[in-house]
Amino acid sequence: MASKKNGTARAIRSIRGVYGKLHGVRNSNAEASQTIINRREIEILIAALETLDAGYRDMPDFNPEFDVEKVQDVLVETATRMHDNYPYYHPQYAGQMLKPPHAVARLAYAMSLWVNPNNHALDGGRASSAMEKECIVDLGRMFGWDSPLGHLAGGGTMANLEALWVAGRLHPGKRVIASEQAHYTHSRITEVLGIPFTAVPTDTYGRMRVDEVERLLDEGDVGTVVVTVGNTGLGAVDPVTEIIGLRETHEFRLHADAAYGGYFGLCSALDAETRAQYGALTHVDSIVIDPHKHGLQPYGCGCVLFRDPSVGTLYKHGSPYTYFSSADLHLGEISLECSRPGASAVALWATQKLLPLERHGEFAHGLDQSLRAARTFWHDLHNSSTFTPLMPPELDIVVYAVNSDTTSLASQRAREVFEKAAERELHLALMELPTDLVRHYAPDIEADSETVTCLRSVLMKPEHEEWVERLTALLEASAQ
């Protein structure tokens, strides 16, 4: 018992030692403030580890050995190597959809690694499996589902793979169709699964065209329609309500890829049209949502949900050594993935405990802040003589072109602004769009290329609402 306790104490001393060394690398003053971590966060982790250790105090003595000094040195070197990253956590990072995990998620994930549960079978993760099942219930309720079948996955790609695998089993040989602005994962996954795929044209808002969906359905070989609820390029939400209406005359399975935008249904700041699309999600057959995007989780944490739990029979398989410790459902029995990190479930459970998925709650308020930031930024760009904003943001993504005489020059200038902004520690993203789409918003530009490189800002941090003025000023300065 003492040995076990001493082992934990050594681990805690190691954490403190590494923290001190890292702190010393950044600043010789041990009490100086940090931009990424603070001493209180480390103390919270240590307290959680001590509580975790108390649950195993009756075990026989066992003290795993490691060289504390060497571990400290290697971790400091590793941290130094990690400097070669963009400052993803900072509001001046407004490029790709990278949102820092909440402190409770980060700490719960780290704490759980001392047990390192595996949420495949209950043998490997009893507590974390129970937490995952509770998380699935909470996520399902966001869409009006009280008892969905579902589980966490490595990310949106694996979650969408499972949804389309089920769709292919239920409609063998039939096509899957999705927006041309849908994530490329759908065309890739259908190729892996051997399912025919067709991309559907979009309108000037980046939404899938319903008339084109109906035309493809009339051909009679479409088994699944994928609606994207917040596409990752433009943040556009496909017309879910209208596509559901097509079920009156056509039979097809409807899957919602809400990996990026799924949580926004909790927002009070959505416009009425977008709100209606979220309300209609209760009628789709399956939904994918990524907690590691707007759910404040570390990578990778995706989730797939099925409205009809009976599709779980499609996963039926046997294992000679994993499913016999309990008659309860093992999550591996309803997942194509086998080993999965229980740490992801622990972190998500802790986050949803601290920040319940409630309309008008603290979590929803953070999403509203991101929406308002994007709208303010979009309106500010209308006052610019340098940039032309494209479609108004439905969620928190803003895409804008650099004003130029020709589309090729606009692309060149966008790349220049991208580089100059990075020199000012304003980090943006670039996106290729069809020339016709861009000219809908910038009709005076001469078309001399098929595509236009535009700038893209993802304002997914709640803090972005307070930083819009600064971001706009840095952007304008970068264009001079």
KEKOL-977531 format. One record per residue (C-alpha): z, y, x; residue number from 1. Coordinates in steps of 0.25 Angstrom, whole numbers, plus 5000, padded with zeros to 4 digits. Example, Ala and Ser with C-alpha at 12.3 -4.5 7.8 and 13.67 -1.06 7.14 Angstrom:
! residues 2
- 5031:4982:5049:1
- 5029:4996:5055:2
This chain:
! residues 480
- 5000:5000:5000:1
- 5004:5010:5011:2
- 4991:5006:5018:3
- 4982:5009:5006:4
- 4989:5022:5005:5
- 4988:5025:5019:6
- 4973:5022:5018:7
- 4971:5032:5007:8
- 4979:5042:5015:9
- 4970:5041:5027:10
- 4958:5043:5018:11
- 4965:5055:5013:12
- 4968:5060:5027:13
- 4953:5058:5030:14
- 4948:5066:5018:15
- 4957:5077:5023:16
- 4953:5076:5037:17
- 4938:5076:5034:18
- 4941:5088:5025:19
- 4948:5095:5036:20
- 4937:5093:5046:21
- 4926:5097:5036:22
- 4934:5109:5033:23
- 4935:5112:5048:24
- 4920:5111:5050:25
- 4917:5121:5039:26
- 4929:5131:5042:27
- 4940:5131:5052:28
- 4950:5136:5041:29
- 4955:5124:5034:30
- 4958:5132:5021:31
- 4945:5139:5020:32
- 4937:5137:5007:33
- 4926:5127:5006:34
- 4912:5128:4999:35
- 4912:5113:4995:36
- 4926:5107:4996:37
- 4940:5112:4996:38
- 4953:5106:5000:39
- 4958:5105:4986:40
- 4946:5095:4983:41
- 4950:5086:4994:42
- 4965:5086:4989:43
- 4960:5082:4975:44
- 4952:5070:4981:45
- 4964:5066:4990:46
- 4974:5066:4977:47
- 4964:5058:4970:48
- 4963:5048:4981:49
- 4978:5046:4982:50
- 4978:5044:4967:51
- 4967:5033:4968:52
- 4974:5027:4980:53
- 4987:5025:4971:54
- 4979:5016:4962:55
- 4978:5006:4973:56
- 4992:5007:4979:57
- 4996:4993:4975:58
- 4984:4986:4984:59
- 4988:4979:4997:60
- 4987:4987:5009:61
- 4973:4991:5014:62
- 4970:5002:5023:63
- 4955:5004:5026:64
- 4953:5009:5040:65
- 4943:5020:5044:66
- 4943:5030:5056:67
- 4948:5043:5049:68
- 4944:5052:5061:69
- 4930:5046:5062:70
- 4928:5047:5047:71
- 4932:5062:5047:72
- 4922:5065:5058:73
- 4910:5057:5052:74
- 4913:5064:5038:75
- 4913:5078:5045:76
- 4900:5075:5052:77
- 4894:5070:5038:78
- 4899:5083:5032:79
- 4892:5091:5042:80
- 4879:5083:5040:81
- 4880:5086:5025:82
- 4879:5101:5028:83
- 4864:5098:5028:84
- 4864:5099:5012:85
- 4861:5110:5003:86
- 4874:5116:4997:87
- 4872:5109:4984:88
- 4886:5113:4979:89
- 4883:5128:4980:90
- 4878:5137:4969:91
- 4867:5142:4978:92
- 4861:5128:4978:93
- 4852:5129:4966:94
- 4842:5119:4970:95
- 4842:5105:4966:96
- 4851:5099:4955:97
- 4863:5096:4964:98
- 4876:5100:4958:99
- 4889:5097:4965:100
- 4899:5087:4959:101
- 4911:5092:4953:102
- 4924:5091:4962:103
- 4930:5081:4953:104
- 4917:5072:4954:105
- 4917:5073:4969:106
- 4932:5070:4970:107
- 4932:5058:4960:108
- 4919:5052:4967:109
- 4926:5053:4981:110
- 4939:5048:4976:111
- 4933:5036:4969:112
- 4926:5032:4982:113
- 4939:5027:4987:114
- 4937:5015:4977:115
- 4922:5016:4977:116
- 4920:5010:4963:117
- 4907:5003:4959:118
- 4903:5005:4945:119
- 4894:4993:4944:120
- 4904:4983:4939:121
- 4919:4985:4935:122
- 4923:4977:4947:123
- 4919:4989:4956:124
- 4923:5001:4947:125
- 4932:4999:4936:126
- 4938:5013:4935:127
- 4925:5020:4938:128
- 4917:5011:4928:129
- 4926:5015:4917:130
- 4924:5030:4922:131
- 4909:5028:4921:132
- 4909:5022:4907:133
- 4918:5034:4903:134
- 4908:5044:4909:135
- 4896:5037:4902:136
- 4903:5039:4888:137
- 4905:5054:4892:138
- 4891:5056:4896:139
- 4886:5049:4884:140
- 4893:5058:4875:141
- 4886:5070:4880:142
- 4874:5065:4874:143
- 4881:5060:4861:144
- 4882:5045:4865:145
- 4896:5039:4863:146
- 4893:5026:4870:147
- 4881:5026:4879:148
- 4878:5015:4889:149
- 4877:5021:4903:150
- 4882:5022:4917:151
- 4881:5031:4929:152
- 4870:5029:4939:153
- 4866:5034:4953:154
- 4859:5046:4947:155
- 4848:5050:4937:156
- 4837:5041:4943:157
- 4845:5028:4941:158
- 4850:5032:4927:159
- 4836:5035:4923:160
- 4831:5022:4929:161
- 4841:5015:4920:162
- 4837:5023:4907:163
- 4822:5020:4910:164
- 4825:5005:4914:165
- 4831:5003:4900:166
- 4820:5011:4893:167
- 4810:5002:4900:168
- 4817:4989:4896:169
- 4817:4994:4881:170
- 4803:4999:4882:171
- 4796:4990:4892:172
- 4783:4995:4897:173
- 4783:5008:4890:174
- 4782:5021:4897:175
- 4793:5031:4901:176
- 4789:5046:4899:177
- 4797:5058:4905:178
- 4794:5073:4907:179
- 4786:5077:4919:180
- 4798:5085:4923:181
- 4807:5073:4922:182
- 4814:5068:4934:183
- 4805:5060:4943:184
- 4814:5048:4942:185
- 4808:5044:4929:186
- 4794:5042:4935:187
- 4800:5035:4947:188
- 4810:5026:4938:189
- 4799:5022:4929:190
- 4790:5018:4941:191
- 4802:5009:4946:192
- 4804:5003:4932:193
- 4789:5000:4930:194
- 4789:5009:4918:195
- 4777:5018:4915:196
- 4780:5033:4915:197
- 4773:5046:4911:198
- 4777:5060:4913:199
- 4777:5070:4902:200
- 4772:5084:4903:201
- 4782:5095:4901:202
- 4782:5109:4895:203
- 4784:5122:4901:204
- 4799:5120:4900:205
- 4798:5107:4908:206
- 4801:5099:4896:207
- 4794:5086:4892:208
- 4783:5089:4882:209
- 4785:5082:4869:210
- 4771:5082:4865:211
- 4768:5074:4878:212
- 4779:5064:4875:213
- 4773:5062:4861:214
- 4759:5060:4866:215
- 4765:5049:4876:216
- 4773:5042:4865:217
- 4760:5041:4857:218
- 4754:5033:4867:219
- 4764:5022:4864:220
- 4769:5017:4877:221
- 4781:5026:4880:222
- 4794:5019:4879:223
- 4804:5030:4885:224
- 4804:5045:4885:225
- 4812:5052:4895:226
- 4817:5066:4892:227
- 4823:5074:4903:228
- 4835:5082:4899:229
- 4835:5093:4911:230
- 4824:5089:4920:231
- 4828:5091:4935:232
- 4816:5100:4938:233
- 4817:5111:4927:234
- 4830:5107:4919:235
- 4821:5105:4906:236
- 4826:5097:4895:237
- 4815:5088:4888:238
- 4814:5090:4872:239
- 4823:5078:4869:240
- 4823:5081:4854:241
- 4808:5081:4852:242
- 4806:5069:4860:243
- 4817:5062:4852:244
- 4809:5066:4840:245
- 4797:5058:4845:246
- 4805:5045:4842:247
- 4802:5047:4827:248
- 4787:5043:4831:249
- 4789:5035:4844:250
- 4798:5025:4850:251
- 4803:5027:4864:252
- 4816:5028:4872:253
- 4821:5041:4875:254
- 4828:5043:4889:255
- 4835:5057:4893:256
- 4835:5060:4908:257
- 4847:5070:4907:258
- 4850:5067:4922:259
- 4850:5082:4925:260
- 4853:5089:4911:261
- 4861:5079:4903:262
- 4874:5087:4904:263
- 4869:5100:4899:264
- 4870:5095:4885:265
- 4885:5099:4886:266
- 4881:5114:4889:267
- 4883:5125:4879:268
- 4872:5134:4885:269
- 4860:5125:4882:270
- 4849:5131:4874:271
- 4847:5126:4860:272
- 4834:5118:4863:273
- 4840:5111:4875:274
- 4853:5108:4867:275
- 4845:5101:4857:276
- 4839:5092:4868:277
- 4853:5088:4873:278
- 4857:5085:4859:279
- 4846:5075:4857:280
- 4850:5067:4869:281
- 4859:5059:4860:282
- 4846:5052:4854:283
- 4840:5048:4868:284
- 4841:5033:4873:285
- 4846:5036:4887:286
- 4851:5047:4895:287
- 4853:5050:4910:288
- 4862:5060:4915:289
- 4866:5063:4930:290
- 4881:5067:4932:291
- 4877:5070:4946:292
- 4869:5082:4941:293
- 4877:5090:4931:294
- 4888:5080:4929:295
- 4895:5085:4942:296
- 4894:5072:4949:297
- 4891:5067:4963:298
- 4878:5060:4966:299
- 4874:5050:4960:300
- 4879:5050:4946:301
- 4868:5048:4935:302
- 4870:5042:4921:303
- 4862:5034:4911:304
- 4866:5033:4897:305
- 4860:5024:4885:306
- 4862:5028:4871:307
- 4861:5013:4867:308
- 4871:5005:4875:309
- 4863:4992:4871:310
- 4853:4995:4882:311
- 4864:4990:4892:312
- 4859:4976:4889:313
- 4847:4979:4897:314
- 4855:4979:4909:315
- 4860:4965:4907:316
- 4862:4958:4920:317
- 4872:4949:4927:318
- 4880:4949:4939:319
- 4888:4938:4945:320
- 4899:4946:4951:321
- 4901:4960:4945:322
- 4903:4959:4930:323
- 4914:4950:4928:324
- 4927:4958:4931:325
- 4927:4964:4917:326
- 4920:4962:4903:327
- 4919:4977:4902:328
- 4905:4983:4905:329
- 4902:4984:4920:330
- 4893:4996:4922:331
- 4884:4988:4931:332
- 4880:4980:4918:333
- 4873:4993:4913:334
- 4867:4999:4925:335
- 4855:4996:4934:336
- 4863:5001:4946:337
- 4873:4991:4951:338
- 4883:4998:4961:339
- 4886:5012:4956:340
- 4897:5021:4962:341
- 4909:5022:4953:342
- 4912:5035:4960:343
- 4902:5042:4952:344
- 4909:5037:4939:345
- 4922:5042:4944:346
- 4917:5055:4948:347
- 4910:5057:4934:348
- 4922:5053:4926:349
- 4931:5062:4934:350
- 4921:5074:4931:351
- 4920:5071:4916:352
- 4935:5070:4916:353
- 4936:5084:4922:354
- 4924:5090:4915:355
- 4921:5083:4902:356
- 4907:5083:4896:357
- 4910:5092:4885:358
- 4902:5103:4879:359
- 4909:5117:4882:360
- 4917:5110:4893:361
- 4918:5114:4908:362
- 4907:5104:4912:363
- 4898:5110:4901:364
- 4901:5124:4905:365
- 4896:5121:4920:366
- 4883:5117:4914:367
- 4882:5129:4905:368
- 4884:5137:4918:369
- 4872:5130:4925:370
- 4864:5133:4912:371
- 4867:5148:4912:372
- 4865:5149:4927:373
- 4851:5143:4926:374
- 4848:5153:4914:375
- 4853:5165:4922:376
- 4845:5161:4934:377
- 4832:5159:4926:378
- 4834:5173:4919:379
- 4837:5179:4932:380
- 4824:5174:4938:381
- 4816:5181:4926:382
- 4820:5194:4933:383
- 4815:5190:4946:384
- 4801:5195:4952:385
- 4801:5183:4961:386
- 4803:5171:4952:387
- 4799:5166:4939:388
- 4808:5156:4932:389
- 4801:5145:4924:390
- 4807:5138:4911:391
- 4820:5143:4906:392
- 4831:5133:4911:393
- 4836:5123:4901:394
- 4847:5118:4910:395
- 4850:5124:4924:396
- 4837:5123:4932:397
- 4829:5135:4934:398
- 4814:5134:4940:399
- 4807:5146:4945:400
- 4794:5150:4952:401
- 4792:5161:4963:402
- 4783:5172:4958:403
- 4770:5171:4966:404
- 4755:5173:4963:405
- 4751:5158:4964:406
- 4758:5145:4961:407
- 4757:5141:4976:408
- 4763:5154:4981:409
- 4774:5152:4971:410
- 4777:5138:4977:411
- 4777:5143:4991:412
- 4786:5155:4987:413
- 4796:5145:4980:414
- 4797:5137:4992:415
- 4800:5149:5001:416
- 4810:5154:4991:417
- 4817:5140:4991:418
- 4818:5141:5006:419
- 4823:5155:5007:420
- 4833:5153:4996:421
- 4839:5141:5004:422
- 4841:5151:5016:423
- 4850:5159:5007:424
- 4857:5146:5003:425
- 4851:5146:4989:426
- 4845:5132:4987:427
- 4834:5130:4976:428
- 4824:5119:4973:429
- 4809:5119:4972:430
- 4801:5113:4960:431
- 4786:5110:4959:432
- 4781:5113:4945:433
- 4767:5113:4938:434
- 4760:5126:4940:435
- 4757:5127:4925:436
- 4772:5126:4922:437
- 4776:5137:4932:438
- 4764:5146:4927:439
- 4770:5145:4913:440
- 4781:5154:4918:441
- 4774:5161:4929:442
- 4760:5163:4922:443
- 4755:5174:4932:444
- 4756:5164:4944:445
- 4742:5159:4949:446
- 4741:5144:4949:447
- 4736:5138:4962:448
- 4744:5125:4963:449
- 4748:5114:4953:450
- 4763:5116:4955:451
- 4772:5127:4958:452
- 4785:5126:4967:453
- 4796:5133:4960:454
- 4811:5135:4963:455
- 4821:5128:4955:456
- 4836:5131:4954:457
- 4846:5121:4948:458
- 4858:5129:4943:459
- 4867:5117:4940:460
- 4880:5122:4946:461
- 4889:5130:4936:462
- 4892:5140:4947:463
- 4877:5144:4947:464
- 4880:5153:4935:465
- 4888:5162:4944:466
- 4878:5161:4955:467
- 4865:5164:4948:468
- 4864:5179:4953:469
- 4866:5175:4967:470
- 4856:5164:4966:471
- 4846:5173:4960:472
- 4848:5183:4971:473
- 4847:5173:4982:474
- 4834:5168:4976:475
- 4828:5182:4975:476
- 4832:5185:4990:477
- 4825:5171:4994:478
- 4812:5175:4988:479
- 4811:5189:4995:480
